[in-house]
Amino acid sequence: MSTRSILKVVQTVRTLEGEGFVVRRPFPVPGLMQFDPFLLLDEVGPVTVLPGEAKGAPDHPHRGFETVSYILEGRHEHRDSEGHAGELGPGDVQWMTAGAGVVHSETPTREFARTGGRMHAFQVWVNLPRRDKMMPPRYQDIPSERIPVASTPDGKVRVKVIAGESLGARAVIDTRTPIQYLHFTLEPGSRFEQPVPRDHNAFAYVFGGEGTFGPEGTRAVDGQVVLFANDSDSVVMANTGAEPLQLLLLTGVPLKEPMVRYGPFVMNTEAELYQAFEDYQSGRMGRILR
């Protein structure tokens, strides 16, 4: 089986989100506004926050796409205008399908805000196809212990299967379109080849260590994203450093549909975008009750 070649390697930028916390963002940035069907990838931390310094993203709307929150360190709570509420801790995942629209809040828990501590998390935005943009909102809150984990026989490659399948482990999360979301840890000197359907777009985001990717052996380090070409049925990665290589591999079928986006709304036409703003401003997306 041949492996996918590399389109390019992109460096993250640092920007502020929510109440003013710093994220590393490979896209959307000038030159890479999306990687269909993925709209955004943000990494929060890793950072140690002092008591009273933790910040979040208070009440804000979404329509037309999905947000996927993956917590490595820290504790977050969420609430929305549909009455949903809950907490996410280390290793937990929330796959929120905003659909027709929801007002959402993501903040550190009261206890974490009081004590401070280590914070490290990812958020991915996934576009919804036209047929699902106005579906009822839904949540899939998956605790760490329910997310499958698999390893190679020698134990040098470990994968946490958030969506899709790897090393015989299949995710428990249901996605609206075919998607793989895999968290790999490769020990020094290890190499791994992951099958990827040829009709999927694919990228890897390195957030620890360094490695090489593709048949060319393209190097990428912490804070860089590797975009793969759609020219084969697998991707290959290798750890060429002295520390564990940590990366997220995301793949998905591109929607190839018209898209109009502004802030928290992602629709197919300008008229739908204007309607989203009107619905939010008029209160038709509801409000969070506390």
Backbone bond lengths (Angstrom), bond angles and torsions (degrees), N, CA, C in turn:
res aa  C-N    CA-C-N  psi(-1)  N-CA   C-N-CA  omega(-1)  CA-C   N-CA-C  phi
1 M - - - 1.470 - - 1.531 108.94 -
2 S 1.325 117.52 122.07 1.460 120.50 175.48 1.521 108.83 -72.60
3 T 1.341 116.40 163.04 1.464 120.45 -178.67 1.524 110.24 -117.61
4 R 1.320 115.96 156.67 1.458 121.50 -175.38 1.530 111.58 -67.38
5 S 1.321 115.28 139.78 1.454 120.69 173.41 1.528 109.50 -80.49
6 I 1.328 116.04 172.80 1.456 122.18 -174.80 1.527 110.04 -103.46
7 L 1.340 116.22 129.10 1.461 120.75 174.45 1.519 110.76 -76.38
8 K 1.332 116.20 -52.18 1.456 120.52 177.94 1.519 109.55 -171.28
9 V 1.333 114.30 166.08 1.460 122.39 174.74 1.525 107.38 -114.46
10 V 1.338 116.72 130.39 1.463 122.21 -174.69 1.524 109.27 -117.29
11 Q 1.315 115.82 134.91 1.465 122.57 177.02 1.522 110.08 -86.57
12 T 1.324 116.17 139.41 1.459 119.58 176.72 1.528 110.98 -69.70
13 V 1.325 114.50 159.66 1.463 121.04 168.80 1.525 107.58 -115.55
14 R 1.324 115.87 156.40 1.462 120.51 176.37 1.520 108.88 -100.13
15 T 1.317 115.84 133.71 1.458 120.33 -179.86 1.517 108.79 -147.75
16 L 1.322 116.68 168.40 1.455 121.96 -179.43 1.516 110.03 -101.19
17 E 1.329 115.58 143.67 1.456 121.93 176.52 1.527 109.28 -133.36
18 G 1.344 115.02 165.05 1.459 121.25 173.48 1.515 112.85 54.40
19 E 1.323 115.49 -128.14 1.469 121.77 -178.55 1.527 112.52 -80.64
20 G 1.349 116.62 3.96 1.457 119.34 178.14 1.505 114.88 119.51
21 F 1.343 118.19 24.36 1.457 119.88 176.07 1.530 109.59 -88.46
22 V 1.325 115.67 151.08 1.458 122.29 -175.69 1.523 110.05 -87.91
23 V 1.346 116.50 135.57 1.454 121.91 173.51 1.526 109.36 -125.14
24 R 1.328 115.91 152.35 1.464 121.75 167.04 1.516 106.68 -96.61
25 R 1.338 116.71 129.64 1.469 121.59 -172.67 1.528 110.36 -132.77
26 P 1.330 117.91 116.06 1.470 120.08 173.01 1.520 113.27 -82.52
27 F 1.327 116.80 -26.62 1.459 121.40 174.45 1.517 109.01 -162.92
28 P 1.354 118.70 148.49 1.472 127.24 6.76 1.526 112.34 -80.70
29 V 1.321 115.43 131.13 1.463 124.10 173.43 1.524 106.52 -141.52
30 P 1.340 119.00 160.90 1.463 119.40 176.47 1.525 111.30 -53.45
31 G 1.315 116.28 128.69 1.452 121.68 -177.38 1.508 114.32 95.85
32 L 1.339 117.25 -16.15 1.460 120.91 175.96 1.528 107.82 -152.82
33 M 1.331 115.94 81.82 1.455 121.01 -175.44 1.524 112.87 -81.96
34 Q 1.329 116.97 -23.84 1.452 120.63 176.11 1.515 107.79 -163.53
35 F 1.331 115.36 168.58 1.461 121.35 173.41 1.524 105.22 -139.13
36 D 1.314 115.30 78.39 1.463 126.89 -170.95 1.541 111.14 -37.41
37 P 1.365 118.55 123.28 1.468 129.08 10.47 1.532 114.29 -94.78
38 F 1.330 117.82 11.81 1.462 120.61 -175.96 1.529 110.31 -88.89
39 L 1.336 115.19 134.44 1.463 121.96 -173.57 1.519 112.58 -104.68
40 L 1.326 117.69 -28.47 1.460 121.43 -172.94 1.514 109.26 -161.52
41 L 1.333 115.28 146.18 1.462 122.33 167.84 1.513 107.98 -137.64
42 D 1.329 116.83 122.87 1.463 123.03 176.15 1.520 109.65 -123.18
43 E 1.334 115.74 139.30 1.461 121.72 171.30 1.519 107.94 -114.88
44 V 1.331 116.53 123.41 1.459 122.97 176.54 1.526 107.97 -98.80
45 G 1.332 117.37 119.55 1.454 120.45 -178.73 1.525 111.55 78.71
46 P 1.342 116.48 -159.79 1.467 126.49 4.67 1.519 111.76 -70.02
47 V 1.335 114.59 136.79 1.454 120.17 -178.37 1.527 108.25 -150.33
48 T 1.326 115.69 147.96 1.461 121.49 173.97 1.520 108.27 -99.77
49 V 1.327 116.89 121.79 1.463 121.11 179.67 1.520 109.04 -105.68
50 L 1.321 115.65 142.56 1.451 121.73 179.44 1.526 110.48 -80.16
51 P 1.335 117.54 162.10 1.467 119.57 177.37 1.526 111.48 -52.93
52 G 1.320 115.86 129.45 1.456 122.00 178.99 1.511 115.31 84.00
53 E 1.352 118.38 -1.10 1.463 120.98 -176.69 1.528 114.16 -100.69
54 A 1.312 118.68 -11.23 1.470 120.52 -176.66 1.523 110.33 -64.87
55 K 1.323 116.00 136.95 1.465 121.82 -179.09 1.521 110.11 -122.69
56 G 1.319 116.22 156.36 1.451 121.42 179.30 1.513 112.22 -136.86
57 A 1.329 115.81 -158.94 1.461 122.52 178.88 1.525 107.45 -122.31
58 P 1.348 117.43 94.12 1.470 120.30 -179.52 1.529 111.86 -64.09
59 D 1.318 116.15 -174.57 1.467 124.02 -169.95 1.536 112.43 -43.65
60 H 1.323 115.29 122.68 1.476 121.81 178.78 1.519 107.86 -153.28
61 P 1.344 118.04 150.73 1.469 120.47 -176.73 1.528 112.63 -92.73
62 H 1.341 115.32 161.70 1.468 123.29 170.44 1.527 108.30 -141.28
63 R 1.319 116.25 146.09 1.472 121.16 169.45 1.529 108.95 -154.30
64 G 1.339 116.18 138.46 1.451 121.33 168.54 1.509 116.77 92.11
65 F 1.338 118.39 3.30 1.463 120.05 -179.03 1.525 109.61 -155.10
66 E 1.332 116.25 -175.92 1.456 122.70 -179.55 1.528 109.99 -120.18
67 T 1.329 116.66 146.41 1.457 121.23 171.88 1.520 108.34 -114.96
68 V 1.329 115.59 135.43 1.464 121.28 -179.53 1.526 107.77 -120.92
69 S 1.322 116.50 114.03 1.464 122.53 179.83 1.525 109.18 -105.02
70 Y 1.330 116.20 129.24 1.468 123.01 -179.18 1.524 106.98 -128.49
71 I 1.325 116.61 116.35 1.461 122.45 -174.26 1.532 109.44 -100.51
72 L 1.316 116.76 125.23 1.458 120.84 173.04 1.526 111.61 -97.86
73 E 1.342 116.44 -40.18 1.459 121.57 178.36 1.522 108.45 -143.26
74 G 1.340 115.89 148.92 1.455 121.32 179.76 1.517 111.47 99.92
75 R 1.321 115.50 177.04 1.466 120.78 177.75 1.524 108.92 -136.16
76 H 1.336 115.52 131.29 1.459 122.48 -177.28 1.525 109.04 -124.55
77 E 1.322 115.26 152.56 1.459 119.92 172.61 1.524 108.98 -124.36
78 H 1.308 115.76 152.18 1.465 119.99 179.72 1.523 110.11 -133.90
79 R 1.325 114.68 149.40 1.462 122.68 174.95 1.514 107.87 -142.51
80 D 1.344 116.54 156.24 1.455 118.32 177.09 1.515 111.50 -147.19
81 S 1.325 114.36 174.23 1.460 121.69 -175.83 1.522 112.82 -75.59
82 E 1.344 117.75 -6.05 1.462 121.07 175.18 1.532 111.43 -92.45
83 G 1.342 116.84 -1.72 1.456 120.57 179.47 1.514 114.68 94.89
84 H 1.333 117.61 3.74 1.453 119.86 177.68 1.523 110.37 -77.78
85 A 1.332 116.55 146.24 1.454 121.85 176.25 1.518 108.24 -156.20
86 G 1.335 116.08 150.12 1.452 119.47 178.75 1.514 110.95 -179.95
87 E 1.343 115.09 -179.37 1.457 121.83 -179.72 1.522 109.96 -125.89
88 L 1.334 114.73 149.28 1.458 121.80 174.94 1.513 108.05 -124.59
89 G 1.343 115.73 133.16 1.454 121.64 177.84 1.508 111.24 -121.86
90 P 1.327 118.69 -170.70 1.461 122.33 -175.84 1.531 112.73 -54.72
91 G 1.337 115.27 126.21 1.455 121.80 178.49 1.509 115.32 87.69
92 D 1.343 118.20 -8.27 1.469 121.09 -177.21 1.527 111.10 -81.71
93 V 1.341 114.64 156.07 1.461 122.10 179.72 1.526 109.12 -130.90
94 Q 1.324 115.69 138.33 1.471 120.99 169.52 1.523 108.26 -121.73
95 W 1.332 115.67 121.72 1.467 121.82 176.34 1.523 106.43 -108.15
96 M 1.327 116.33 101.67 1.467 121.18 -176.41 1.520 109.68 -103.22
97 T 1.315 115.91 121.86 1.460 122.54 174.75 1.526 107.53 -97.53
98 A 1.333 115.93 103.75 1.468 119.44 -176.01 1.518 111.36 -68.92
99 G 1.333 116.94 -37.47 1.453 119.79 178.60 1.514 112.45 54.37
100 A 1.343 116.67 -126.74 1.457 122.60 -173.80 1.519 113.63 -65.12
101 G 1.319 117.39 -17.22 1.453 118.48 174.15 1.503 113.80 135.96
102 V 1.328 114.79 140.06 1.450 121.44 179.56 1.528 107.51 -154.88
103 V 1.316 116.27 145.90 1.458 121.67 170.74 1.521 106.67 -96.07
104 H 1.327 116.25 129.11 1.457 121.49 -167.02 1.521 109.68 -131.41
105 S 1.325 116.26 149.36 1.457 122.47 177.19 1.519 109.08 -133.26
106 E 1.344 116.97 131.56 1.467 122.39 178.01 1.525 107.83 -130.03
107 T 1.325 116.54 112.25 1.454 120.97 -176.28 1.524 110.10 -139.66
108 P 1.344 117.83 157.99 1.462 119.40 172.48 1.534 109.82 -60.01
109 T 1.322 116.74 148.06 1.458 118.81 175.54 1.531 109.54 -62.64
110 R 1.314 116.13 158.90 1.465 120.37 -179.29 1.520 110.84 -59.15
111 E 1.329 117.02 -39.81 1.462 120.35 -179.05 1.518 111.41 -68.27
112 F 1.345 117.43 -42.66 1.463 119.82 179.08 1.531 110.24 -65.47
113 A 1.334 117.03 -40.27 1.459 119.92 177.67 1.526 111.04 -62.10
114 R 1.334 116.72 -35.15 1.467 120.60 -179.17 1.524 111.49 -71.16
115 T 1.336 116.83 -43.51 1.466 120.62 -173.06 1.523 113.23 -90.88
116 G 1.351 116.95 -27.04 1.456 120.10 -170.76 1.529 110.43 73.89
117 G 1.329 115.91 -175.60 1.461 120.15 -179.54 1.513 111.58 144.71
118 R 1.317 116.12 -166.92 1.455 121.86 -178.90 1.520 110.68 -82.02
119 M 1.323 115.71 136.85 1.461 122.01 178.41 1.528 108.78 -129.50
120 H 1.327 115.95 129.10 1.465 121.72 177.71 1.519 107.47 -155.44
121 A 1.334 116.74 121.63 1.465 120.64 -175.85 1.521 110.17 -155.97
122 F 1.317 114.67 162.07 1.463 122.12 175.96 1.522 109.40 -125.61
123 Q 1.326 115.19 147.98 1.461 119.73 167.90 1.522 108.81 -133.92
124 V 1.322 114.10 131.04 1.465 123.03 177.50 1.524 107.72 -118.26
125 W 1.335 116.38 137.06 1.465 121.43 171.36 1.522 108.39 -105.50
126 V 1.336 115.35 130.41 1.460 122.59 -179.81 1.528 108.80 -117.96
127 N 1.318 116.93 126.73 1.456 120.40 179.92 1.526 110.61 -68.61
128 L 1.320 115.97 148.89 1.456 121.92 174.41 1.523 109.87 -101.45
129 P 1.330 117.82 143.60 1.460 119.31 175.34 1.526 111.01 -66.88
130 R 1.307 115.77 158.78 1.467 121.40 -177.84 1.530 111.70 -48.85
131 R 1.314 117.19 -40.89 1.473 120.39 -175.40 1.527 112.88 -65.55
132 D 1.356 117.80 -20.94 1.463 121.45 -175.09 1.522 113.94 -110.06
133 K 1.329 117.77 -0.43 1.461 118.37 -173.04 1.527 113.00 -63.65
134 M 1.326 117.83 -27.34 1.454 120.50 -179.08 1.529 112.07 -111.76
135 M 1.328 117.12 24.17 1.460 120.37 176.65 1.526 110.04 -72.38
136 P 1.329 118.31 159.11 1.462 120.07 177.77 1.535 110.24 -61.76
137 P 1.325 117.66 141.46 1.468 119.94 176.99 1.525 111.20 -60.07
138 R 1.340 115.45 148.62 1.463 119.64 175.91 1.529 109.40 -149.65
139 Y 1.338 115.58 156.87 1.455 122.50 178.88 1.523 109.51 -123.32
140 Q 1.314 114.57 145.17 1.452 121.58 166.05 1.530 106.45 -126.58
141 D 1.318 116.42 98.86 1.461 122.91 177.72 1.521 107.96 -95.18
142 I 1.319 116.46 112.09 1.456 121.37 -173.33 1.533 109.46 -116.31
143 P 1.337 118.65 112.50 1.468 119.93 177.43 1.520 111.03 -68.86
144 S 1.304 115.89 156.37 1.465 122.29 -175.15 1.523 112.79 -52.70
145 E 1.325 116.75 -40.43 1.469 119.36 -175.35 1.522 113.33 -68.00
146 R 1.329 117.89 -15.50 1.464 120.25 178.18 1.522 113.28 -94.66
147 I 1.328 117.53 -5.98 1.456 120.67 -178.73 1.517 109.03 -88.83
148 P 1.336 118.67 120.64 1.461 121.05 -175.31 1.527 112.45 -62.41
149 V 1.327 114.96 143.00 1.460 122.82 176.07 1.524 107.80 -129.20
150 A 1.333 116.54 137.82 1.468 120.94 -179.87 1.527 108.87 -138.34
151 S 1.337 115.87 158.40 1.457 121.64 179.82 1.514 110.02 -138.67
152 T 1.327 116.25 156.32 1.458 121.41 170.98 1.535 108.75 -69.98
153 P 1.344 117.80 159.02 1.472 120.06 -178.06 1.523 113.83 -54.46
154 D 1.340 118.01 -33.58 1.469 119.38 -179.87 1.518 113.09 -84.61
155 G 1.341 117.10 -2.91 1.452 121.10 177.76 1.513 115.29 75.02
156 K 1.322 117.90 7.44 1.467 119.90 -175.74 1.528 113.47 -86.37
157 V 1.330 117.23 -14.52 1.463 121.61 177.27 1.524 107.80 -127.09
158 R 1.319 115.66 126.48 1.460 121.92 -179.86 1.521 108.03 -125.21
159 V 1.328 116.30 140.65 1.454 119.86 -179.75 1.519 109.78 -134.92
160 K 1.325 115.09 135.97 1.460 122.50 172.14 1.516 106.50 -104.06
161 V 1.333 116.97 121.81 1.462 122.39 -170.21 1.528 109.20 -98.55
162 I 1.327 115.70 94.65 1.464 121.06 179.82 1.524 110.20 -79.87
163 A 1.327 117.26 -42.76 1.469 122.56 173.95 1.517 107.79 -143.34
164 G 1.329 115.80 147.01 1.461 119.70 179.36 1.517 112.76 89.34
165 E 1.340 115.88 -145.38 1.458 120.54 -173.54 1.527 109.70 -151.32
166 S 1.329 116.28 144.10 1.459 121.75 175.05 1.518 109.52 -159.72
167 L 1.328 116.27 140.72 1.461 123.44 178.15 1.531 111.70 49.94
168 G 1.318 115.95 36.73 1.457 121.15 176.87 1.514 115.14 82.98
169 A 1.338 118.20 -3.82 1.466 121.72 178.85 1.521 109.25 -97.54
170 R 1.324 115.73 134.46 1.463 121.34 -178.20 1.524 110.29 -115.67
171 A 1.332 116.71 138.30 1.460 122.22 -177.31 1.519 111.74 -66.79
172 V 1.335 115.18 154.85 1.464 120.99 175.55 1.519 111.01 -93.51
173 I 1.337 117.56 -11.43 1.459 121.77 -178.11 1.524 110.45 -81.66
174 D 1.326 115.75 138.05 1.464 122.86 176.01 1.519 108.91 -95.89
175 T 1.329 117.51 132.09 1.466 121.32 178.95 1.525 109.90 -115.18
176 R 1.343 116.29 151.77 1.461 120.83 -177.39 1.522 112.29 -73.43
177 T 1.331 117.06 -28.09 1.455 122.91 173.68 1.514 107.13 -132.14
178 P 1.341 119.38 160.44 1.467 120.64 -177.56 1.532 111.96 -62.43
179 I 1.331 115.71 122.16 1.462 122.39 -177.03 1.526 109.25 -142.56
180 Q 1.331 115.72 144.22 1.458 121.89 167.30 1.531 108.17 -116.66
181 Y 1.332 116.25 134.40 1.466 122.18 175.75 1.527 105.22 -135.83
182 L 1.333 116.20 105.86 1.458 122.25 -170.44 1.530 109.94 -127.12
183 H 1.322 116.16 130.97 1.466 122.11 175.83 1.524 107.83 -103.56
184 F 1.338 115.86 110.29 1.462 121.98 -178.19 1.522 111.16 -102.01
185 T 1.329 115.10 143.11 1.464 123.12 167.22 1.522 107.26 -125.72
186 L 1.330 116.61 118.15 1.457 122.55 179.60 1.521 108.93 -112.40
187 E 1.332 116.41 125.71 1.452 120.48 177.31 1.530 109.59 -75.26
188 P 1.349 117.78 159.05 1.469 120.38 -179.46 1.531 112.23 -53.37
189 G 1.327 115.38 134.98 1.455 121.70 178.28 1.513 114.81 86.06
190 S 1.335 117.92 -2.84 1.462 119.89 -177.12 1.525 111.29 -92.15
191 R 1.330 114.06 159.66 1.465 122.70 -179.65 1.514 107.72 -141.22
192 F 1.346 117.16 145.80 1.455 119.25 -179.58 1.518 110.05 -147.84
193 E 1.335 114.83 144.04 1.457 121.68 176.60 1.519 108.72 -118.69
194 Q 1.334 116.52 120.63 1.458 122.77 -177.96 1.523 110.25 -107.06
195 P 1.346 118.42 122.80 1.468 119.89 174.99 1.532 111.13 -61.59
196 V 1.331 115.48 138.76 1.462 122.67 177.35 1.526 107.87 -138.54
197 P 1.327 119.35 124.04 1.463 120.06 177.72 1.519 111.14 -54.40
198 R 1.310 116.59 140.21 1.453 120.58 -174.54 1.530 112.77 -62.59
199 D 1.345 117.63 -26.04 1.464 119.11 -178.74 1.530 112.56 -85.66
200 H 1.347 118.56 5.29 1.459 122.09 177.39 1.519 110.99 -92.29
201 N 1.338 116.88 139.35 1.454 120.63 159.63 1.521 108.12 -76.14
202 A 1.334 117.63 151.74 1.467 120.31 -175.92 1.518 110.73 -147.09
203 F 1.339 115.16 140.45 1.458 120.47 171.55 1.527 109.72 -144.63
204 A 1.329 115.51 156.06 1.463 122.15 175.64 1.520 108.12 -121.85
205 Y 1.339 116.22 134.47 1.452 121.08 177.26 1.524 108.58 -113.12
206 V 1.327 116.50 118.23 1.457 122.34 -179.05 1.524 109.00 -88.95
207 F 1.345 116.56 125.56 1.464 118.76 178.36 1.524 112.18 -128.29
208 G 1.327 116.22 16.58 1.453 120.78 174.59 1.515 109.93 -171.88
209 G 1.332 117.13 132.40 1.456 120.89 179.01 1.517 112.37 78.73
210 E 1.332 114.92 -157.74 1.457 121.43 179.57 1.521 108.72 -150.53
211 G 1.342 115.88 156.97 1.457 119.42 -178.87 1.504 111.61 -163.83
212 T 1.325 115.34 -178.55 1.455 121.60 175.92 1.522 108.81 -121.25
213 F 1.345 114.57 153.95 1.455 120.98 -173.87 1.522 109.77 -138.08
214 G 1.349 115.33 147.50 1.450 121.25 175.63 1.517 113.04 73.49
215 P 1.349 116.64 170.84 1.471 120.85 -179.14 1.519 112.44 -65.28
216 E 1.341 116.61 -20.78 1.465 119.79 179.36 1.518 112.65 -79.00
217 G 1.341 116.97 -13.72 1.458 120.10 -174.72 1.508 112.66 68.30
218 T 1.344 117.37 39.70 1.461 122.47 -179.29 1.529 109.59 -66.19
219 R 1.323 116.06 129.99 1.460 121.01 -175.82 1.525 110.58 -86.89
220 A 1.333 115.79 141.39 1.463 122.38 173.68 1.516 108.25 -143.61
221 V 1.331 115.27 145.73 1.463 121.19 -176.62 1.524 109.56 -126.63
222 D 1.318 114.70 176.67 1.459 122.56 179.41 1.529 111.41 -47.04
223 G 1.352 116.25 126.95 1.456 121.28 178.61 1.512 114.62 88.79
224 Q 1.328 118.20 15.08 1.461 121.41 177.60 1.525 109.98 -122.64
225 V 1.354 115.16 149.05 1.455 121.20 177.02 1.525 108.51 -114.47
226 V 1.328 115.36 137.16 1.464 123.22 -178.90 1.522 108.00 -106.98
227 L 1.335 116.81 120.66 1.467 121.61 177.78 1.517 109.08 -98.01
228 F 1.332 116.07 124.84 1.456 121.70 -178.92 1.524 110.98 -94.23
229 A 1.314 116.77 146.12 1.462 122.07 172.44 1.527 109.58 -76.68
230 N 1.337 116.51 159.12 1.471 121.67 177.52 1.529 109.39 -93.73
231 D 1.330 117.06 60.97 1.455 119.72 -174.34 1.523 113.61 -123.00
232 S 1.346 116.66 14.61 1.455 118.83 178.60 1.520 109.63 -164.52
233 D 1.329 115.62 -177.30 1.460 122.13 -174.19 1.519 113.62 -107.25
234 S 1.329 117.59 13.13 1.462 119.72 179.10 1.510 109.50 -160.28
235 V 1.338 114.92 163.03 1.463 121.27 172.60 1.528 107.28 -122.66
236 V 1.329 115.54 147.69 1.464 120.33 179.77 1.517 109.27 -121.76
237 M 1.325 115.20 142.74 1.463 122.32 -179.47 1.517 108.23 -141.05
238 A 1.326 117.03 149.71 1.457 121.35 -179.47 1.518 109.34 -145.66
239 N 1.327 116.15 143.63 1.456 121.33 176.50 1.523 108.40 -91.10
240 T 1.322 116.53 115.01 1.462 121.94 -179.29 1.519 111.90 -108.92
241 G 1.340 117.29 8.76 1.453 121.00 -178.24 1.512 112.10 -106.90
242 A 1.332 114.58 -171.54 1.459 121.33 -178.23 1.523 112.78 -96.45
243 E 1.338 117.04 -9.91 1.459 122.64 -179.07 1.526 109.69 -115.44
244 P 1.332 117.91 162.17 1.472 119.75 175.87 1.530 111.12 -56.34
245 L 1.328 115.71 140.55 1.461 122.19 174.52 1.519 107.84 -92.63
246 Q 1.336 116.58 119.92 1.458 122.47 179.24 1.520 108.35 -110.64
247 L 1.329 116.12 129.53 1.468 118.43 179.79 1.525 110.91 -153.47
248 L 1.320 114.02 154.42 1.462 122.25 168.89 1.516 107.84 -103.67
249 L 1.333 117.03 130.22 1.458 122.28 172.79 1.516 107.65 -110.60
250 L 1.334 116.43 118.35 1.456 121.64 178.41 1.515 109.58 -120.40
251 T 1.325 115.70 132.53 1.454 121.39 177.24 1.523 108.76 -137.12
252 G 1.328 116.56 150.31 1.460 119.68 179.50 1.513 112.13 -166.61
253 V 1.310 115.55 155.51 1.464 121.81 177.32 1.528 108.89 -73.21
254 P 1.330 119.32 121.50 1.466 120.22 178.33 1.521 111.11 -65.46
255 L 1.336 116.36 141.41 1.461 120.90 -178.76 1.522 111.85 -77.14
256 K 1.327 116.82 -34.83 1.468 122.18 -179.54 1.525 111.41 55.22
257 E 1.333 115.86 41.69 1.454 122.10 178.04 1.526 109.86 -115.54
258 P 1.339 117.52 156.83 1.473 118.97 174.14 1.524 110.02 -57.86
259 M 1.316 116.45 145.04 1.459 120.09 -178.55 1.522 110.03 -141.52
260 V 1.334 115.58 133.63 1.463 122.95 173.26 1.520 105.91 -127.69
261 R 1.339 116.55 122.95 1.463 119.53 -176.47 1.518 109.99 -130.20
262 Y 1.323 114.52 146.98 1.458 120.79 172.03 1.522 106.49 -153.56
263 G 1.335 116.24 114.71 1.458 120.37 179.43 1.515 111.81 55.31
264 P 1.337 116.87 -119.74 1.462 120.61 -172.86 1.524 114.84 -89.31
265 F 1.343 117.91 10.96 1.455 121.19 -179.08 1.528 109.45 -122.02
266 V 1.336 115.85 132.28 1.467 121.44 179.50 1.528 107.50 -133.48
267 M 1.353 116.26 108.04 1.456 120.68 -175.03 1.527 110.05 -126.59
268 N 1.334 116.05 -174.72 1.458 120.85 -179.05 1.522 113.78 -97.48
269 T 1.352 117.49 -23.12 1.463 120.98 -178.15 1.522 109.56 -136.70
270 E 1.340 116.00 160.84 1.458 120.31 176.71 1.523 111.32 -63.94
271 A 1.333 116.46 -37.02 1.468 119.43 179.23 1.525 110.68 -61.19
272 E 1.341 117.38 -40.18 1.469 120.90 178.09 1.523 110.95 -67.04
273 L 1.325 116.05 -35.41 1.466 120.08 178.35 1.526 110.52 -65.82
274 Y 1.338 116.95 -46.72 1.465 120.42 177.79 1.530 110.84 -60.48
275 Q 1.339 116.37 -38.16 1.463 119.76 179.24 1.530 110.71 -64.50
276 A 1.334 116.58 -37.58 1.468 120.05 178.34 1.524 110.89 -61.39
277 F 1.346 116.73 -45.13 1.458 119.70 177.61 1.521 111.08 -61.52
278 E 1.325 116.92 -43.70 1.467 120.44 -179.11 1.522 110.87 -63.14
279 D 1.340 116.06 -42.60 1.468 119.62 -179.35 1.525 111.11 -64.27
280 Y 1.326 116.82 -39.89 1.462 119.76 179.01 1.526 111.10 -68.10
281 Q 1.338 116.47 -48.26 1.462 120.14 -175.83 1.524 112.30 -66.81
282 S 1.322 116.80 -27.95 1.462 120.08 179.45 1.526 112.70 -86.07
283 G 1.346 116.48 -3.86 1.461 120.05 178.36 1.506 115.17 88.92
284 R 1.345 117.71 5.35 1.462 119.55 -177.44 1.528 112.79 -71.11
285 M 1.341 117.97 -13.84 1.467 120.18 173.38 1.530 111.38 -88.86
286 G 1.333 115.62 0.57 1.472 119.93 176.90 1.519 111.63 82.77
287 R 1.334 114.16 -173.11 1.452 121.19 177.33 1.515 108.58 -146.48
288 I 1.320 114.35 159.14 1.455 119.97 -177.93 1.522 109.74 -83.53
289 L 1.321 116.25 124.49 1.471 121.95 178.76 1.525 109.29 -95.94
290 R 1.304 115.96 134.00 1.476 120.68 179.76 1.534 109.82 -128.05
